[in-house]
Amino acid sequence: MSIITISRGSYSRGKEVAEKLAAVLGYKCLSRDILLKASEQFDIPEIKLIRAIHDAPSILDRFTFGKERYVAYLRSALLQQVQKDNVVYHGLAGHFFLQGISHVLKVRIIADFEDRVKEEMRRENISEKEAAEILKKDDNERRKWSLQLYGIDTWDANLYDMVLHIQTLRVADAVDLIRCAVAQPCFQTTPQSQQVLDDLVLAAQVKAALSEDFPTVMVSAKDGEVLVGVKFAQYEKPEVADRIRFLTRKAVGFDVKVDFTLAP
């Protein structure tokens, strides 16, 4: 039992690899489903969530924390969906949200830019110049998104367990290689790795519940216990602590420990 994340650029055939791999393994295949789940769960228009994961943060976002809040919603929805394993996820940011879990196989699918341009031209019926500009913009936005929010470059091969180039390798070859890799003992779920994932799910649920009121809140979980770190002035502590506990009780059904760092 494992989780597979597939990072891909537009028209790299990563979607095709993910869908065929899920069919071979009998796994659930997820991508846009996470957007729909988050939109429904947190009552946020899907278009806002799409912009949150496709567009680099703007100057306004850095002051209003709008993007961080939407990302918190997406992270919570994704983690809840993969908690039971046997999932192939090929949406954006899976390799960020699932770091530190040993039973996650992280794969990057790449393709030559020229081949991607041809596919864009064919599907959208546009010129070579238009297709190249769209792909370059899309790649740059995704790269800036990860760098500004996480300080991580999606093009860094160190993020992944496997990087597969779809050219000499066919889609069927990529599916077979991933299938063989995920069968290895190191990618099987253990009680310890499941606890790590369960803690991530719990922390993400609390973070999402607090994001609107406390966008910079820090949340961690260990063995089912949650710690919330928040910075407020001394006189605000009782009111803030009460609000945090109220919101977390609604989200997960129990109180959390609140750790205050006093504002200067």
N, C-alpha and C positions, 0 to 999 in steps of 0.2 A: 504494500500500500504506500503510495507516494503522491507527491504533487509535482507537476512539471510546469514551469513558466517559460514561455517563448517570447523573447523580445525580437521585434522585427521592424523594419522600415516599410513604408508604403510600397506595394508592388514588389516585394521581395519573395513572395510565395509562402511567407511564414504562416499566413492564415490557412492555406491549403495543407501545409505540414501539420499544423495543430489539429485540424479537423480529421485528417486521415489517421494521425497518431491516436487520437481519442477513440476513433472507431475500432482500431486494431486492439487497443488495450481494454476497451469497454469502459473508458473513463468519461466523465462529464466534461464537455468543452465549453469554456466560458470566455466571454470578451465583453460585448456590449451589454450582456445580461447584468453585469455589475453596475453599470450606469443606471439601468432601469430599476434595479433593486434599491440603490442609494436614493434615486429620485423619489421612489415611492415611500421608502422608510423615513426620509428626512424632509419630505414635502418640498423638494427643490426642483425647479424646472430642469429637464435633462440638458437643455442647451447650455445652461450655466455650468453644469458639471463637465460637459464636453470642452467648453472653453478653459475650464480650470486645468484640464489635463493635456490640452493641446497647445495652449498659448503660454508664452513665457510671462512671468509675473510683471505687471506694470508698476510704475511709480506709485499709483494710487493703491494697488494691492498691498504694497509694502507698508502702508500706513493703516489701511482698513482691515488687513488680514483676511480679505474675502477668499483668496485662493487657498490659503492654509485651511480655512474652515471647510471648504468643499473637498479638499484633499483628505481631510480627516473623515468626512462622510464616506468617501470612496474606499478609503483604507479599511474602515470598519465593515462596510458591506462585503468587500473582497475577503477579508479574513474569516468572516462568518461563513461565507460560501465554501471556502476550501478547508474548513476545520475538520471535516470528516474524511479528507484524503480522496484519492482516485479522481484527480482533477487535472485537466490541461488548461492553463490560463494563457491567452495570447493577447491580452490587453496591455495598455501602458502601465509601467511602474510596478509590475509584479515582483521584479527582482529587488526593488527597494522595500516594498512592504513585507516581504517574506525573508528578509535577511536573518541569519543566525539560526535557521531551522535546518537540521541535517537531512531531513527526508524530502527536501525540495531540490529538484534538478533544474538548474537555471541554464537555459539555452539561448543563444543568439543566432538568428538566421540573417545572413547577408546575401546580397546579390550585386552584380556589377551595375553601376549607375546607368550605363547605356541601355542595359536590358530593362531596367526599371522605367526609363524614359519611354522606350518603345511600348511597354505595357500601358503606361499612362496615356500615351497618344492613342492607342487602340481603343481603350475603354472609354475615354472622354471625348474622342474625336477632335483633338486639338493639335496644334503644330508642335514640332520638336522643341522650339524655343519656349513655348508656353509650358509644356510638360516639364522641361528641365527647371524652369523658374519655380513652378509649384513644388516640385520635389525638394529643391534646395531650401526653400522657405520652410517646408514641413520638417525637414531634417534639422534645420537650425533652431526652430522653435522647440522641438523636443529636447534637443541638446541643452539649450538655454534653460528650459524648465527644470531639468534634473540638476544642472549646475547651481542655479539660484536657490532652489528649494532644499537640495540635499548635498550640494558640493560634490556631486558624483557625475562623471561623464559616461553617458550610456554607450559610448563607443569604446570604452575601456574594456579590453578582453578579460581583465582580472575579475570583473563582476560575474563572469559566467563559468559554468563547468564545461560547457561545450560551445564552440563557435563553428557554424557550418555554412559553407559557401555554396549557394545553389547556382551551379553552372556545370562543372564536371559532375558534381553530385546531383542526382535527380531528386525530386520530392520523395519518391519511394525509398531511395537510398538514405535520405535524412531521417525518414520515419523509422527505418530499420536500425540505424545507428542509435537513435534516441531510445528506442524500445529495448535494445540490448543494454544500454547504459543504465536505464532506470531499474533494471532487474538486479543490479549489483547490490550486495548487502548494505553498502554505505548509504544508499538512498531509501532504505526501508524504515518505516516508522517504528520508533521504540517508545517505551513509556516516558523516557526522559525528553525525547524530541516532541512528543505529543504535549507534554506539560509546558514546554517552551511556547508552542503554538497556542495552547489554551490561554496562557498568560498574555500573549500578544493580542489575542481576540478580546480578552477582558479589558486590557488597557486601552485598546482602540475604541471599544464601546463607551468607556468613560470619557475618553478624549473627545469623541464625537458629541457626547451629551453636553460637554462643558464648552465646546468651541465657540458657540455664539456669544456667551457671556464672558468667557475667559480664553480668548484666542491664543494667548502665549503660554497657557498652562502646560506643565510637564506631567506626564502620567506614566507610571511604570507598575508592573505587577510581578509578583514572585509567589509561586505556589498558591495562587488564588487570592492573595492579599494585595490590595491596591494602595499605592502611595501617590498622592497628588501634590505636586510642588507648584506654588504660586507666589508671586511677589506683590505684596500690598503693604501699605503703611500700617503702623501699629493700631491706630484707631479704627481701621476698617476690618480688622481680623474677625471679630465675632460675626458680623453680618456676612462677610465673604464665606467663612467656614459653613455657616448655616445654608447659604445658597448652594454651595458645592455639594453638601451632603444631601440636600433636597433633590438636586438634579441627578446625582448618581444613584440615589435610591430608586428614582423613576426608571433609570436606564438598566441597572443590574440587580436591584432589589436589596442592597445592603449599603451600609455606611463605609466610607473610605477614610484612611488616615490622611490628614492635610498637614503639609509641612510648609510653613511660611518663611520666606526670605524677606526681611523688611526692606522697603524701598528707602533709598537714601534721602 
